[in-house]
Amino acid sequence: MHLITCRMVFITIIIIIFANFQPISSNSQFCSVLHTTTKQDECPNPLSFNILEEYAKPLSSWKLNIPVLTDKSDIYIIEELTKRFSQGDSCPYIRKTNKTICCEGWQGLACNKPDKSLPQQSFATCHLWGRDHIRTFDGTYYRFPGSCTYKLIGSTTWQINIQFINCTTPKGSCEKKLTIVIAGKTLEITGTNLTNLTAFPSSLIIQRQEKNLLDLYFTNGIRLKIHNQHQQTIIVQVDENFMNDQILSGLCGDYNNNPNDDFKLLTTGLITTMSVDFGNQWKLYRDCPDVPRVINNCLITSEVIHECNSLTNQSKIFQSCFEKIDPKYFYETCLNDVCSAILENKSLKTARCQVMEAFVEECREYNIQIQWRSKTGCSKRCSSKNMTFVECASPCRRTCQNPSSIITQCHTQNNECTPGCVCTNETVYDSFQNQCVPLEQCTCQYNNVQYQPGDQVSIDCNDCKCDHGRWLCTNRTCSRTCIVLGNMNILTFDGKQYAVVSKCNQVLVETNNQSNYLRIIYTTQGNELSIQIFETKVVFRQDSILINGKIRHTLPYQTDDVIIRRASTVFIEVRNIQSTVVIHFDPLTSRIYIKLHPSFFNQVRGLCGTFNYVTKDDFLTPNNVIETNLVTFANAYLASSCSIPDQQIDTCFNFPANEHSARTECTNLLKHSIFSSCSPLIIDPTFFITSCIRDLCEDQSTIHRDQVKCSAITALAHACALKGIIIDWMTNKTLASTCQIINYGQCGLTSRADYSECVSECQSFCTDIDLMPSSCVNQCLPGEKDF
């Protein structure tokens, strides 16, 4: 059995490495830096690739990173390129450039001024800790005791919001909830728990080194570190590509190495000295109250001063960092936080240690590591066996989910370390079990279910075995399904999601040659579907079924090419004799499912795409041109004399008055708690929600609204059922009434049979018996039981 290693998230990583930091001359404060950058990008066409020209490219040009591409000799390069190019996989690239900067410890235009500020880094850090303490990217410290949801930081294509929960209530347990919107996906994080995840962005790497530590890396240069301790510490880092980004803004400030303009007001462009005025402008909801001026009115006693003495020049514990960071802010913060803890009858140790942890975190940016905990009474213990706490642990520790801890799976800055619990005795951390175990005892996860070593599951059409924390799977090519939902919302065989405004006859699927002839045409005008398999043409037109031009009043029906039958009270089924083509059509909710056998791999084209596991060539025209323009692509697959609108404008843009209600209704329905067992990690609901909103925006009439909403509900429920998760949504009155109004899934108005999302396809009318079992593949279909 041929085995491959399956991973759940595929990523592209950009790594920036500084090396050869050398003075230009012996008496100069200017240094030359060799800046090495690597990236993943499209592979060159192997037919036109010249290895000699590639080697001859200058260091400053992007060129293939051949040692990373293959560890074999050069004769294998074309073979590797051909494989990657045909599969749409990326290739590694590298370039090296020289930069002249000030040597370490110097600053200014002439590099002649001693530098006591933050070290020159390829990234900037925003630091949130305690109830309300914030340090901006450019180094401004301030307090902001917010009680609302605010923009923490964001730019043109992404944003991170923060909600402070119970952080202004003295007796409350302060929590910070993050909402991240990036690449069309939404992640919510409470503590270190990922919730409400609308599928992983492809640019995301998630690392969990221990229960209370979560690292998120986005390959566009954003990193989040979350420590769920005390009132939660959040660290946001952005790389130097965001420096001087005019759009970058939020509670973390801008990033231009100028702390003097951090508190810029949006309305006037002026700089304020009031941190609350700066912070209040970032609240997302107007009805939330503004934060009043922060007043420290605690009485500083000798007890409070004693607790914070370590942060003064009288103490030698943090002395090595005092030259880089003035401890005055942290000392004053310690006094106020310890004083508040006394008033609130809370732990003085927790308040004191929390401030010291924040100070030490700042010291780490200068690569200053301090062994301070035992000297200050802030020692920590780990909750799991085989774990010990260290102050400077590698952020690339081996885990069950990352056993090799290599750089392609761990994006980090040079010399970086982080405090935390590490595994001992040759064990690795298993985030699913929250403990350290020998590598061979690592568990695996699939569809949010934990599996033990040696357990086997079927993933798509492949057999997989849990081995050392990873799934080892057979490498079979699987069937793929194209979905057409509602008003031409399309999910292609290879996963591309889009919609086209068209009332024309459009070719959904056609074969590239005549040897396995298939052509499927659909128009939303009259909800008409035409299927031709070899010599047999089946047309569904309103309430009629035409087979080779003749109306057929009863089903099932079989020709030399196809079988047409009612597979359930919801779906009519058309399949070829070999069952390599299976079409399920629900005319009531305008749903079409076209499932093709692997024998059609790379053999089809049309609005449903190419079925080759590559989404970027789904807009392939009959002339073998990959179009980027939707109108040109759709016009290439017109099956009749017709034209589609040149302006493919989103329907919500044309009907803005309908958008709010459409978005609210669709989101509430498809994020209903009844779908909780079918989490976004299992089925990404984005396609169904987007389709629902788009179609509701176009028409708000009662009949159309019920049809659209029912179509979206049933489509999501069917997707879950095909993953083995049966949602009994008809038991919910709100969801059920939406579909019952249009008589969905019933044999007739008087039907009282029980509805199920998983009726066996092999259940049939008596008239179907002659077609069994050869035409039957037992899978879940929605409909009434015992019809």
KOLTOR-594063 format. One record per residue (C-alpha): residue in one letter; x, y, z. Coordinates in steps of 0.02 Angstrom, whole numbers, plus 50000, padded with zeros to 5 digits. Each point is the difference from the previous one (the first is absolute). Layout:
// residues N
AXYZ/...
This chain:
// residues 787
M500005000050000/H500725016749948/L499985012050147/I500115018850009/T499955011850148/C498375010050006/R499995016850085/M498455010150037/V500695017349958/F501085004249848/I501045015650018/T501165012149914/I501395007250109/I501085015349976/I501584999950105/I501145015050020/I501764996350062/F501365012650041/A501794994049985/N501785006349977/F499755015550107/Q501675008649962/P500655018050021/I500415008049834/S501655006250069/S500904998750167/N499555017850054/S498225000549931/Q498334997850087/F499224994849834/C499774981349977/S499644989449848/V498634987150022/L499694985349885/H498124998849992/T499414982649949/T498174997949955/T499104984049954/K498234997249939/Q498834987349921/D499305004749829/E499404992449837/C501204987749920/P500765004349830/N499394990549849/P501174985049985/L499855000649809/S500865017049993/F501104998550155/N501895001649974/I501044994650149/L501585008849939/E499085016649986/E499284997250174/Y501724997450076/A500655015449907/K498735011950077/P500765012950119/L499804997650188/S498815014950009/S498744991949881/W498684987550050/K500544982749945/L499584982050041/N500694994050166/I500614983949922/P500724991750157/V498285001950081/L499074994749842/T500894983249995/D501444992150093/K500424989449849/S501155004249855/D499565012949867/I499324986949880/Y498494998150113/I499555018550000/I498934999349842/E499114984650067/E499595008950163/L499455015949909/T498874990049883/K499164991550147/R499735016150096/F499465010149847/S498704987049948/Q499284999050176/G499985018850026/D501224998850147/S501165014450042/C501905000749987/P501315007650119/Y500905016049947/I501445009850076/R500905016649978/K501385009350092/T500255018850008/N501245011150091/K499345013750114/T500965013950086/I499355004150174/C500665006950163/C501034987650099/E499244993550161/G499995013450135/W500005014849878/Q498655010749921/G499725016249903/L500265004649817/A501884999250023/C499894985150118/N500975010250127/K498775000550146/P499944986550134/D498384990049987/K499084996250161/S498334996949917/L499314983649939/P501254989749899/Q499855000149812/Q498824985749964/S499164993049847/F498355001450094/A499075010950125/T499094994450158/C498405005750084/H499814993550178/L498384998550102/W500054993750179/G499065001150164/R498295007850002/D500375015149894/H501855002349958/I500545002749819/R501665003649915/T499895005949820/F501094994249855/D501075015650020/G500234998050187/T498685011150083/Y499314993150164/Y498245004350057/R498484993750094/F498304997849921/P498674991950112/G498764996549860/S498374990450017/C499514998749815/T500634992549838/Y501395009949916/K501104999349847/L501644993650068/I500955001049836/G499644998149815/S500455005249824/T499174999249829/T499644981349990/W499974994350182/Q499475005550173/I500154994050180/N498665005750123/I500064998150188/Q498574999150125/F500385003350183/I498864989250108/N499835004150187/C501665009449996/T499285015650084/T499084990450136/P501064998750159/K499324982950048/G499874993549822/S501144988049909/C500745010049857/E499954991649829/K500525006249829/K499124993349845/L500855002149832/T499124999949832/I501144998449849/V499355003449825/I501264995349865/A499924992649825/G498104999550009/K500054989050155/T499535003850180/L500844993050155/E499475003350179/I501174996750146/T499475000250182/G501444996150116/T501014988149893/N498484991349928/L499585001949816/T498135001849975/N498795004649860/L501304995649869/T499335001949823/A501374988549934/F501875002950010/P500745013349887/S501284991349889/S501305012550062/L499844994850183/I501154989450107/I499394995650175/Q501184993950135/R499504994850175/Q501544996250104/E498994997850160/K498225002550062/N500195018550044/L501085005549854/L499365002649823/D501015006349851/L499205005149836/Y501075004349848/F499275007849844/T501164999349851/N499635018149952/G501095005250147/I498834999950150/R500274990050158/L498964998150159/K500644992850164/I498724997250136/H500434995150178/N498464995550100/Q500675004850170/H499285012150128/Q499035012749894/Q500744993249838/T501515006549905/I499855003649814/I501485003749888/V499725006049821/Q501485000649881/V500045006849823/D501514999049887/E500915014549920/N498904999549844/F498705009350104/M501195014050049/N499285016949948/D498394991649943/Q498785014650003/I498504988650029/L500754990350146/S499105006450155/G499084995650160/L500374999250186/C501754993849954/G500365016449911/D500935001949836/Y501714993149955/N501235013549947/N501284999450143/N499335016750063/P499134998450169/N499585018650001/D498554997949877/D499254984250074/F498485008950073/K499405007449836/L498145004049991/L499064994449845/T498805014849996/T501275014150005/G501684991949964/L500665008550157/I501024991350135/T499164998550170/T500834997350168/M498474991050068/S500104981249976/V498124998050027/D499615012049857/F501124989849888/G499274983450058/N498165005049995/Q500095003949814/W500304981549962/K498404993250077/L498944990749872/Y498285003950071/R499425017850032/D498794995450139/C501434993850108/P500545012950131/D501655009249985/V501384995950124/P500175014650123/R501685007550046/V501114987650092/I500365006050177/N501184991050118/N499355003850174/C500754985550095/L500905003250165/I501784993749979/T500524991950164/S501664992750056/E499274982749968/V499685004649818/I501745007449980/H500794984350072/E499084989049874/C500705010049853/N501785003450059/S500744987849874/L499555012249861/T501095014050071/N501845003749977/Q500284993750177/S499734982249938/K501274990349897/I498754987049937/F499535009749842/Q501565010949992/S500594992849833/C498425006749917/F499925017250081/E501275006949876/K498804996249858/I498305002750081/D499585013450127/P499084990550138/K499085015550061/Y498364996049909/F500014982050061/Y500415005150178/E498565012550004/T498864987249920/C500504987250131/L499605012450140/N498265003449930/D499594981849959/V500564993550170/C499055014150085/S498434995549901/A500234981750047/I499985004950184/L498385009849978/E499204985649902/N500634986850122/K500974991149863/S501704991849994/L501435012550018/K501204987049929/T498964998349841/A499955018949975/R501875001950032/C500564985249895/Q498905005249856/V500895016849985/M501704991650011/E499514987649865/A499545014649887/F501675008650035/V500994984249962/E499014997849838/E500635017249948/C501794995150045/R499894984949885/E499875011649851/Y501815004650038/N500464981650017/I500245002750186/Q499524984450098/I499785001750188/Q499814986150128/W498885009650118/R498554989450061/S500784991150149/K500775016450060/T498335009249997/G498844986250062/C499194998149828/S500454981849967/K498844989749890/R499504981949994/C499324990149854/S498354990950019/S500474984749895/K501264986650043/N501614998849899/M500005019149986/T501105013150079/F499945019049990/V501465009349920/E500235018549971/C500754998349827/A499244985849899/S500094998349812/P498385005349913/C500334985549880/R499834986050126/R499594982649939/T498184995350017/C498934985549940/Q499305011349865/N501745006649955/P501214985850042/S501485006349898/S499925018350057/I500795005749836/I499935017949937/T498704996349866/Q498794996350141/C500595013150124/H500185018249949/T501075009350126/Q501255014050022/N501854996850032/N500484996050181/E498195001050054/C499444990650153/T498465000450108/P499584994850179/G498954984550021/C499854981850045/V501074987949900/C499954981249989/T501344989450082/N500554981849993/E500014999149809/T498145003949989/V499045012049887/Y498475010650034/D498324993549938/S498795014749992/F498504988249985/Q500444991450165/N500815015350081/Q501474989850062/C501734994249951/V500084982549927/P501264989149907/L499905003649813/E499264982949962/Q498535003950118/C499515016049909/T498165001049953/C499225006849840/Q498475010649965/Y498735000049859/N498335009249995/N500305005750180/V500084981850058/Q501554993350087/Y500744983549942/Q501264988750085/P501614993549919/G499584986349876/D498195005849976/Q499415000349820/V498755011449912/S499435003249822/I500395017749941/D499165003249834/C500364983949905/N501654996550087/D500374988550147/C501015008650137/K500894993750154/C500525010150153/D501884998450018/H501105010750114/G498725014150001/R499785000649811/W498824991849877/L500834988249877/C498814998349853/T499864990549838/N500225010949846/R498434996749899/T499205012749884/C498245002950065/S498345004549922/R499555018450002/T498335009250005/C499515016749925/I498565009250084/V498865012649916/L498905008550128/G498565012149974/N500325014149879/M501624993349921/N501064999250157/I501354987549953/L501244989550099/T501144991749872/F500724982450005/D501635007450063/G499235011450131/K499895016949914/Q498515010350060/Y499185013149890/A498345005949930/V499475005849828/V498515011049955/S499244991249851/K498294994949933/C500804990849854/N500284981549966/Q501724997050075/V501104984649980/L500384993750174/V501024984949945/E500594993049835/T501334987349958/N501555005049903/N499784985449877/Q498644989049927/S500584983450073/N499105002850166/Y498695012549942/L499135010450134/R499195017249989/I498965008350136/I499125016749967/Y499005010550123/T499035016249999/T499195008850147/Q498645005749880/G498684986950038/N501254989850103/E500364989149847/L501334986450007/S500614990449847/I501114984550014/Q500714990749851/I500984983850025/F500514992349834/E498394998249897/T498765003450140/K499415017550041/V498995003350157/V499175017050027/F499145005950159/R498855014449952/Q498795006950129/D498974984750053/S500444989549847/I501364987449963/L500494997849817/I501054985249945/N500655001749822/G498635012749966/K498554989750068/I499085003950161/R500204986650133/H498594999650128/T500674986550115/L501674994750071/P501134990350004/Y500594999149821/Q501544991849926/T500875001249831/D501614992449937/D500905015350070/V499125006050157/I498844996250145/I498765013350057/R499124997250166/R499325008950151/A501354996550129/S499025007950143/T498545011850027/V501255014249974/F501174994649860/I499764993749823/E501534990149947/V500814998049830/R501494988549986/N500904990949861/I499994981149996/Q501774999050073/S499535012050142/T501515010949958/V498835014949975/V498675003350133/I498895015549997/H498785004150140/F498755013749962/D498815008450122/P498885011049891/L499055007050149/T501515008550081/S501035001549839/R501444988850054/I501094990049882/Y501374987850053/I501124993049862/K501154986150061/L501364993349884/H501084984550017/P501915002149998/S499984993749820/F499435017749955/F501565007650079/N500635013949884/Q498684995149871/V498665013350028/R499735018849990/G498575012350021/L499325010950140/C500354985550119/G501865001049963/T501314987549948/F500034986350135/N501904999050019/Y500195005850182/V500615017149940/T498815014750025/K501025013049905/D499594992349830/D498134997650031/F499615014449881/L500704990049853/T499095003749836/P499694987849856/N501485008549913/N501144994750144/V500205017850064/I499925002850188/E498915015450017/T500095012450143/N498435009449946/L498384991850059/V498945007049858/T501184993749864/F500104983050084/A498104998350019/N499715005849821/A501154986149940/Y498764987450069/L498375006649930/A498954986049926/S498805011549906/S499915017149920/C500005010850154/S501085012550093/I500375002650183/P500195017250082/D501705007949974/Q499955006950176/Q499974985350122/I499525010750149/D499594992050167/T498124999450022/C500145007950173/F500845015049917/N498515001749883/F498764997950143/P500855007950152/A498365001650096/N499884981050004/E501774996450056/H499845002050189/S498484988850017/A500724987249879/R501654999250093/T499144998750169/E498774986449947/C501274989249910/T501325001250136/N498754996050138/L499334984949906/L501654992349947/K500915003750162/H498554993150102/S500544989750150/I499214984549923/F501484999649878/S501295000850141/S500504981649981/C500465003749819/S501295013350043/P500835011449871/L501554989150018/I498994985849922/I498925009549875/D500415018049956/P498295008749993/T500665015149904/F499354994349830/F498254996650068/I499905016450098/T500655010449855/S498804991749877/C498535002850117/I500415018550024/R500265002949815/D498354991849949/L498995008350139/C500665017149952/E499314997949824/D498214995950048/Q499125002950166/S498314992549950/T499324987250124/I500054984849886/H501745003949937/R500655003350177/D499374983250064/Q500734990949850/V501705008350019/K500114997150187/C499414981949984/S501274997149862/A501425006350110/I499444990250154/T499814983649905/A501635002449905/L500995002350160/A499114985450086/H500344988849849/A501855004850001/C500094995150183/A499094983549967/L501274995449867/K501335001950136/G499034988250112/I499235013650110/I498104999149995/I499155016350049/D498194997450052/W499545017849953/M498174996249966/T499764998850189/N500335018750012/K498405009749969/T500855015249923/L501024989949875/A498624987549965/S498665013149966/T501115008249869/C500004984149896/Q498274993450041/I499225015549925/I500654994649829/N499564981650033/Y501824994850001/G500434981550009/Q498214993650001/C499134988449879/G498455010950004/L499015012250104/T499254985950104/S501654991350035/R500374996650183/A501544988949985/D501545004350103/Y501335010549915/S501834995250017/E501595007749934/C500674982449974/V498834988849904/S500874985549915/E500165002649813/C499624981549982/Q498275002750075/S498865000949849/F498304999149921/C499394982549956/T500255004549817/D501865002450034/I500304982050053/D500544994249828/L501385013350003/M500744993650164/P501344997450054/S501105004949852/S499355018049992/C500055002950187/V501445007250100/N499505000750182/Q500275017950059/C499025012850101/L498665009849908/P498695011450078/G498164995349993/E498584990950084/K500274982950076/D499064985349926/F499335009649851/
